[in-house]
């Protein structure tokens, strides 16, 4: 992946076929929209009932998303 990123550093990705270990997933999957999406997520799902790996709002959770670490 590192060689591909050199060729296309801001190419983005398709979440359903993303790199599971992507370190910068917020930017890679959601780009500049992430802060706005996170505020919507916190407003309409404050308990974090709906989640997916590398989904909006996953920060502060265990790797599988089932346990809040905050």
QUIFENTA-V729126 format. One record per helix or strand of 3 or more residues. SS is the DSSP state (helix for helix, strand for strand). FROM is the first residue (numbers start at 1). LEN is the number of residues. If there is no record, write none. Layout:
# QUIFENTA-V729126
ss=SS from=FROM len=LEN
ss=SS from=FROM len=LEN
This chain:
# QUIFENTA-V729126
ss=helix from=2 len=6
ss=helix from=15 len=3
ss=helix from=25 len=20
